[in-house]
């Protein structure tokens, strides 16, 4: 009886080793999947923040050209043909989120500009059981909109001298904004009423 027990135990040992190895493989595989998902979420967060930062920088940079266009009633021309920048802000925000910008593509659209940013995370999945993961990094794309939300404005020339003295902007839920070109309010204040910045689905 004792000899048979030792034989059975000897036969069971390889099976036990295979089972343990299989369980370890599953553990490492699940860990790799979880890490990949976490890295993907991190990359998407980095892309979102980078795109929003670029759009907000554009809104900030619009100030000089926007206000300069008002006295001569050239606002419509500015809105239809203004520069769209902001990519430096995208790079800095991506870096703060452990990612790098692969591309930053601004698209001028008159009242509605788009900035699409693609980022790549710096950390790899690096799973010991899944081939190719040592160099696999997460990538994500996000698009932010800078939208002028106050069409239908009125420009008033009190002296009939060709120089506009007051602009009245109906801005929907943001309310009515009045800007006197000779003494405009701080751009940091009115820009958030004139322009909406938000993410859109890609």
Phi and psi restraints in degrees (value plus and minus 20) as a CYANA .aco file:
   2 UNK   PHI     -83.8   -43.8
   2 UNK   PSI     -59.6   -19.6
   3 UNK   PHI     -84.4   -44.4
   3 UNK   PSI     -60.1   -20.1
   4 UNK   PHI     -85.7   -45.7
   4 UNK   PSI     -56.2   -16.2
   5 UNK   PHI     -85.3   -45.3
   5 UNK   PSI     -64.0   -24.0
   6 UNK   PHI     -84.2   -44.2
   6 UNK   PSI     -55.6   -15.6
   7 UNK   PHI     -86.3   -46.3
   7 UNK   PSI     -62.9   -22.9
   8 UNK   PHI     -82.3   -42.3
   8 UNK   PSI     -62.0   -22.0
   9 UNK   PHI     -84.1   -44.1
   9 UNK   PSI     -59.0   -19.0
  10 UNK   PHI     -85.2   -45.2
  10 UNK   PSI     -54.9   -14.9
  11 UNK   PHI     -93.1   -53.1
  11 UNK   PSI     -52.0   -12.0
  12 UNK   PHI     -96.9   -56.9
  12 UNK   PSI     -44.7    -4.7
  13 UNK   PHI     -80.5   -40.5
  13 UNK   PSI     -67.0   -27.0
  14 UNK   PHI     -80.7   -40.7
  14 UNK   PSI     -56.6   -16.6
  15 UNK   PHI     -83.6   -43.6
  15 UNK   PSI     -61.6   -21.6
  16 UNK   PHI     -81.1   -41.1
  16 UNK   PSI     -63.3   -23.3
  17 UNK   PHI     -82.3   -42.3
  17 UNK   PSI     -63.0   -23.0
  18 UNK   PHI     -83.4   -43.4
  18 UNK   PSI     -61.5   -21.5
  19 UNK   PHI     -84.1   -44.1
  19 UNK   PSI     -64.4   -24.4
  20 UNK   PHI     -83.0   -43.0
  20 UNK   PSI     -62.2   -22.2
  21 UNK   PHI     -83.1   -43.1
  21 UNK   PSI     -60.4   -20.4
  22 UNK   PHI     -84.1   -44.1
  22 UNK   PSI     -61.5   -21.5
  23 UNK   PHI     -84.9   -44.9
  23 UNK   PSI     -60.4   -20.4
  24 UNK   PHI     -83.7   -43.7
  24 UNK   PSI     -60.2   -20.2
  25 UNK   PHI     -80.1   -40.1
  25 UNK   PSI     -65.0   -25.0
  26 UNK   PHI     -83.0   -43.0
  26 UNK   PSI     -60.6   -20.6
  27 UNK   PHI     -80.8   -40.8
  27 UNK   PSI     -67.9   -27.9
  28 UNK   PHI     -85.1   -45.1
  28 UNK   PSI     -57.5   -17.5
  29 UNK   PHI     -85.7   -45.7
  29 UNK   PSI     -65.1   -25.1
  30 UNK   PHI     -83.6   -43.6
  30 UNK   PSI     -58.0   -18.0
  31 UNK   PHI     -82.3   -42.3
  31 UNK   PSI     -62.3   -22.3
  32 UNK   PHI     -84.1   -44.1
  32 UNK   PSI     -62.2   -22.2
  33 UNK   PHI     -83.4   -43.4
  33 UNK   PSI     -63.1   -23.1
  34 UNK   PHI     -83.7   -43.7
  34 UNK   PSI     -61.1   -21.1
  35 UNK   PHI     -86.4   -46.4
  35 UNK   PSI     -61.7   -21.7
  36 UNK   PHI     -81.6   -41.6
  36 UNK   PSI     -60.8   -20.8
  37 UNK   PHI     -85.5   -45.5
  37 UNK   PSI     -61.3   -21.3
  38 UNK   PHI     -84.9   -44.9
  38 UNK   PSI     -61.6   -21.6
  39 UNK   PHI     -85.7   -45.7
  39 UNK   PSI     -56.7   -16.7
  40 UNK   PHI     -85.3   -45.3
  40 UNK   PSI     -62.8   -22.8
  41 UNK   PHI     -84.2   -44.2
  41 UNK   PSI     -59.0   -19.0
  42 UNK   PHI     -84.3   -44.3
  42 UNK   PSI     -61.4   -21.4
  43 UNK   PHI     -84.9   -44.9
  43 UNK   PSI     -58.8   -18.8
  44 UNK   PHI     -85.9   -45.9
  44 UNK   PSI     -59.8   -19.8
  45 UNK   PHI     -82.4   -42.4
  45 UNK   PSI     -59.6   -19.6
  46 UNK   PHI     -85.6   -45.6
  46 UNK   PSI     -60.8   -20.8
  47 UNK   PHI     -85.1   -45.1
  47 UNK   PSI     -62.7   -22.7
  48 UNK   PHI     -81.3   -41.3
  48 UNK   PSI     -68.4   -28.4
  49 UNK   PHI     -87.0   -47.0
  49 UNK   PSI     -55.5   -15.5
  50 UNK   PHI     -87.6   -47.6
  50 UNK   PSI     -63.0   -23.0
  51 UNK   PHI     -85.7   -45.7
  51 UNK   PSI     -62.9   -22.9
  52 UNK   PHI     -83.5   -43.5
  52 UNK   PSI     -61.2   -21.2
  53 UNK   PHI     -82.5   -42.5
  53 UNK   PSI     -61.4   -21.4
  54 UNK   PHI     -83.9   -43.9
  54 UNK   PSI     -62.5   -22.5
  55 UNK   PHI     -85.9   -45.9
  55 UNK   PSI     -62.2   -22.2
  56 UNK   PHI     -85.2   -45.2
  56 UNK   PSI     -55.7   -15.7
  57 UNK   PHI     -85.3   -45.3
  57 UNK   PSI     -59.2   -19.2
  58 UNK   PHI     -81.0   -41.0
  58 UNK   PSI     -66.6   -26.6
  59 UNK   PHI     -77.5   -37.5
  59 UNK   PSI     -61.0   -21.0
  60 UNK   PHI     -84.7   -44.7
  60 UNK   PSI     -62.5   -22.5
  61 UNK   PHI     -92.9   -52.9
  61 UNK   PSI     -38.1     1.9
  62 UNK   PHI     -85.4   -45.4
  62 UNK   PSI     -40.8    -0.8
  63 UNK   PHI     -73.2   -33.2
  63 UNK   PSI     -71.1   -31.1
  64 UNK   PHI     -80.7   -40.7
  64 UNK   PSI     -70.0   -30.0
  65 UNK   PHI     -88.1   -48.1
  65 UNK   PSI     -59.5   -19.5
  66 UNK   PHI     -80.4   -40.4
  66 UNK   PSI     -72.5   -32.5
  67 UNK   PHI     -88.8   -48.8
  67 UNK   PSI     -54.8   -14.8
  68 UNK   PHI     -87.8   -47.8
  68 UNK   PSI     -43.7    -3.7
  69 UNK   PHI    -101.3   -61.3
  69 UNK   PSI     -32.7     7.3
  70 UNK   PHI     -92.6   -52.6
  70 UNK   PSI     -67.7   -27.7
  71 UNK   PHI     -77.0   -37.0
  71 UNK   PSI     -60.8   -20.8
  72 UNK   PHI    -110.4   -70.4
  72 UNK   PSI      -7.7    32.3
  73 UNK   PHI      37.7    77.7
  73 UNK   PSI      26.3    66.3
  74 UNK   PHI    -130.2   -90.2
  74 UNK   PSI      -0.5    39.5
  75 UNK   PHI     -82.5   -42.5
  75 UNK   PSI     -63.1   -23.1
  76 UNK   PHI     -79.9   -39.9
  76 UNK   PSI     -60.7   -20.7
  77 UNK   PHI     -83.5   -43.5
  77 UNK   PSI     -59.7   -19.7
  78 UNK   PHI     -84.8   -44.8
  78 UNK   PSI     -64.1   -24.1
  79 UNK   PHI     -83.1   -43.1
  79 UNK   PSI     -53.0   -13.0
  80 UNK   PHI    -107.2   -67.2
  80 UNK   PSI     -36.1     3.9
  81 UNK   PHI    -166.0  -126.0
  81 UNK   PSI      39.9    79.9
  82 UNK   PHI    -128.3   -88.3
  82 UNK   PSI     135.0   175.0
  83 UNK   PHI     -92.3   -52.3
  83 UNK   PSI     127.1   167.1
  84 UNK   PHI    -140.3  -100.3
  84 UNK   PSI      95.1   135.1
  85 UNK   PHI    -141.2  -101.2
  85 UNK   PSI    -160.8  -120.8
  86 UNK   PHI      81.4   121.4
  86 UNK   PSI     -30.4     9.6
  87 UNK   PHI     -84.4   -44.4
  87 UNK   PSI     -52.9   -12.9
  88 UNK   PHI     -76.7   -36.7
  88 UNK   PSI     -58.4   -18.4
  89 UNK   PHI     -85.6   -45.6
  89 UNK   PSI     -55.9   -15.9
  90 UNK   PHI     -82.2   -42.2
  90 UNK   PSI     -62.5   -22.5
  91 UNK   PHI     -83.1   -43.1
  91 UNK   PSI     -63.3   -23.3
  92 UNK   PHI     -88.4   -48.4
  92 UNK   PSI     -57.6   -17.6
  93 UNK   PHI     -93.0   -53.0
  93 UNK   PSI     -55.4   -15.4
  94 UNK   PHI     -83.7   -43.7
  94 UNK   PSI     -63.4   -23.4
  95 UNK   PHI     -82.6   -42.6
  95 UNK   PSI     -56.7   -16.7
  96 UNK   PHI     -85.8   -45.8
  96 UNK   PSI     -39.6     0.4
  97 UNK   PHI    -128.1   -88.1
  97 UNK   PSI       8.5    48.5
  98 UNK   PHI      37.1    77.1
  98 UNK   PSI      21.3    61.3
  99 UNK   PHI    -159.7  -119.7
  99 UNK   PSI     145.1   185.1
 100 UNK   PHI    -144.4  -104.4
 100 UNK   PSI     127.0   167.0
 101 UNK   PHI    -103.3   -63.3
 101 UNK   PSI     100.4   140.4
 102 UNK   PHI    -101.4   -61.4
 102 UNK   PSI     -57.8   -17.8
 103 UNK   PHI    -176.2  -136.2
 103 UNK   PSI     129.9   169.9
 104 UNK   PHI    -158.5  -118.5
 104 UNK   PSI      92.3   132.3
 105 UNK   PHI    -139.6   -99.6
 105 UNK   PSI      81.3   121.3
 106 UNK   PHI    -101.4   -61.4
 106 UNK   PSI     125.2   165.2
 107 UNK   PHI    -154.3  -114.3
 107 UNK   PSI      94.6   134.6
 108 UNK   PHI     -92.1   -52.1
 108 UNK   PSI     111.8   151.8
 109 UNK   PHI    -159.4  -119.4
 109 UNK   PSI       8.4    48.4
 110 UNK   PHI      53.1    93.1
 110 UNK   PSI    -130.4   -90.4
 111 UNK   PHI     -94.7   -54.7
 111 UNK   PSI     -33.7     6.3
 112 UNK   PHI    -159.6  -119.6
 112 UNK   PSI      83.9   123.9
 113 UNK   PHI    -120.8   -80.8
 113 UNK   PSI     129.2   169.2
 114 UNK   PHI    -141.2  -101.2
 114 UNK   PSI     125.3   165.3
 115 UNK   PHI    -152.3  -112.3
 115 UNK   PSI      97.5   137.5
 116 UNK   PHI    -127.6   -87.6
 116 UNK   PSI     106.6   146.6
 117 UNK   PHI    -141.5  -101.5
 117 UNK   PSI     111.3   151.3
 118 UNK   PHI    -133.0   -93.0
 118 UNK   PSI     109.2   149.2
 119 UNK   PHI    -140.4  -100.4
 119 UNK   PSI     142.1   182.1
 120 UNK   PHI    -152.3  -112.3
 120 UNK   PSI     106.4   146.4
 121 UNK   PHI     -87.6   -47.6
 121 UNK   PSI     137.3   177.3
 122 UNK   PHI    -112.0   -72.0
 122 UNK   PSI     -38.0     2.0
 123 UNK   PHI    -115.1   -75.1
 123 UNK   PSI     121.9   161.9
 124 UNK   PHI    -118.8   -78.8
 124 UNK   PSI     139.3   179.3
 125 UNK   PHI     -86.7   -46.7
 125 UNK   PSI     -66.8   -26.8
 126 UNK   PHI      30.1    70.1
 126 UNK   PSI      38.6    78.6
 127 UNK   PHI    -110.0   -70.0
 127 UNK   PSI     116.1   156.1
 128 UNK   PHI     -94.2   -54.2
 128 UNK   PSI     -31.8     8.2
 129 UNK   PHI    -133.1   -93.1
 129 UNK   PSI     -30.1     9.9
 130 UNK   PHI    -134.4   -94.4
 130 UNK   PSI      94.9   134.9
 131 UNK   PHI     -81.2   -41.2
 131 UNK   PSI     126.2   166.2
 132 UNK   PHI      64.5   104.5
 132 UNK   PSI     -21.7    18.3
 133 UNK   PHI    -107.6   -67.6
 133 UNK   PSI     -29.1    10.9
 134 UNK   PHI     -85.2   -45.2
 134 UNK   PSI     -46.5    -6.5
 135 UNK   PHI    -135.4   -95.4
 135 UNK   PSI     -14.8    25.2
 136 UNK   PHI     -99.8   -59.8
 136 UNK   PSI     103.4   143.4
 137 UNK   PHI    -142.1  -102.1
 137 UNK   PSI     140.7   180.7
 138 UNK   PHI    -106.1   -66.1
 138 UNK   PSI     122.6   162.6
 139 UNK   PHI    -146.9  -106.9
 139 UNK   PSI     130.5   170.5
 140 UNK   PHI    -175.2  -135.2
 140 UNK   PSI     135.0   175.0
 141 UNK   PHI    -148.7  -108.7
 141 UNK   PSI     123.4   163.4
 142 UNK   PHI    -163.3  -123.3
 142 UNK   PSI     127.8   167.8
 143 UNK   PHI    -145.0  -105.0
 143 UNK   PSI     109.5   149.5
 144 UNK   PHI    -135.1   -95.1
 144 UNK   PSI     129.0   169.0
 145 UNK   PHI    -132.9   -92.9
 145 UNK   PSI     117.6   157.6
 146 UNK   PHI    -133.1   -93.1
 146 UNK   PSI      88.3   128.3
 147 UNK   PHI    -139.4   -99.4
 147 UNK   PSI     103.0   143.0
 148 UNK   PHI     -95.3   -55.3
 148 UNK   PSI      98.1   138.1
 149 UNK   PHI    -130.5   -90.5
 149 UNK   PSI       1.6    41.6
 150 UNK   PHI    -146.7  -106.7
 150 UNK   PSI      31.4    71.4
 151 UNK   PHI     -89.8   -49.8
 151 UNK   PSI     145.4   185.4
 152 UNK   PHI      59.0    99.0
 152 UNK   PSI       5.9    45.9
 153 UNK   PHI     -90.8   -50.8
 153 UNK   PSI     143.8   183.8
 154 UNK   PHI    -138.5   -98.5
 154 UNK   PSI     114.8   154.8
 155 UNK   PHI    -132.6   -92.6
 155 UNK   PSI     106.0   146.0
 156 UNK   PHI    -132.8   -92.8
 156 UNK   PSI     109.5   149.5
 157 UNK   PHI    -133.5   -93.5
 157 UNK   PSI      76.2   116.2
 158 UNK   PHI     -87.3   -47.3
 158 UNK   PSI     -50.5   -10.5
 159 UNK   PHI    -123.2   -83.2
 159 UNK   PSI     -18.0    22.0
 160 UNK   PHI      32.7    72.7
 160 UNK   PSI      19.5    59.5
 161 UNK   PHI    -128.9   -88.9
 161 UNK   PSI     -10.0    30.0
 162 UNK   PHI      63.3   103.3
 162 UNK   PSI     -19.9    20.1
 163 UNK   PHI    -129.4   -89.4
 163 UNK   PSI     102.0   142.0
 164 UNK   PHI     -93.4   -53.4
 164 UNK   PSI     111.9   151.9
 165 UNK   PHI    -120.0   -80.0
 165 UNK   PSI     -42.7    -2.7
 166 UNK   PHI    -174.6  -134.6
 166 UNK   PSI     116.5   156.5
 167 UNK   PHI    -135.2   -95.2
 167 UNK   PSI     117.0   157.0
 168 UNK   PHI    -140.1  -100.1
 168 UNK   PSI      98.4   138.4
 169 UNK   PHI    -131.9   -91.9
 169 UNK   PSI      96.5   136.5
 170 UNK   PHI    -103.2   -63.2
 170 UNK   PSI      96.1   136.1
 171 UNK   PHI    -136.2   -96.2
 171 UNK   PSI      15.4    55.4
 172 UNK   PHI      41.2    81.2
 172 UNK   PSI    -150.9  -110.9
 173 UNK   PHI     -84.2   -44.2
 173 UNK   PSI     -40.7    -0.7
 174 UNK   PHI     -96.3   -56.3
 174 UNK   PSI     -31.0     9.0
 175 UNK   PHI      75.4   115.4
 175 UNK   PSI    -186.1  -146.1
 176 UNK   PHI    -122.5   -82.5
 176 UNK   PSI     111.1   151.1
 177 UNK   PHI    -133.5   -93.5
 177 UNK   PSI     109.6   149.6
 178 UNK   PHI    -133.8   -93.8
 178 UNK   PSI     111.5   151.5
 179 UNK   PHI    -150.2  -110.2
 179 UNK   PSI     101.2   141.2
 180 UNK   PHI    -114.5   -74.5
 180 UNK   PSI      92.8   132.8
 181 UNK   PHI     -75.0   -35.0
 181 UNK   PSI     -50.0   -10.0
 182 UNK   PHI     -91.0   -51.0
 182 UNK   PSI     -46.2    -6.2
 183 UNK   PHI    -166.1  -126.1
 183 UNK   PSI      49.7    89.7
 184 UNK   PHI     -89.4   -49.4
 184 UNK   PSI     131.3   171.3
 185 UNK   PHI     -91.0   -51.0
 185 UNK   PSI     146.6   186.6
 186 UNK   PHI     -76.8   -36.8
 186 UNK   PSI     112.5   152.5
 187 UNK   PHI     -82.3   -42.3
 187 UNK   PSI     -54.2   -14.2
 188 UNK   PHI     -80.2   -40.2
 188 UNK   PSI     -47.0    -7.0
 189 UNK   PHI    -103.3   -63.3
 189 UNK   PSI     -71.2   -31.2
 190 UNK   PHI     -99.9   -59.9
 190 UNK   PSI     -43.3    -3.3
 191 UNK   PHI     -82.4   -42.4
 191 UNK   PSI     -54.1   -14.1
 192 UNK   PHI     -94.0   -54.0
 192 UNK   PSI     -36.7     3.3
 193 UNK   PHI    -108.8   -68.8
 193 UNK   PSI     -56.8   -16.8
 194 UNK   PHI     -97.8   -57.8
 194 UNK   PSI     -55.1   -15.1
 195 UNK   PHI    -142.1  -102.1
 195 UNK   PSI     112.8   152.8
 196 UNK   PHI    -120.8   -80.8
 196 UNK   PSI     116.3   156.3
 197 UNK   PHI    -139.8   -99.8
 197 UNK   PSI     106.1   146.1
 198 UNK   PHI    -177.9  -137.9
 198 UNK   PSI     142.7   182.7
 199 UNK   PHI    -105.9   -65.9
 199 UNK   PSI     133.1   173.1
 200 UNK   PHI    -148.3  -108.3
 200 UNK   PSI     138.7   178.7
 201 UNK   PHI     -91.6   -51.6
 201 UNK   PSI     118.0   158.0
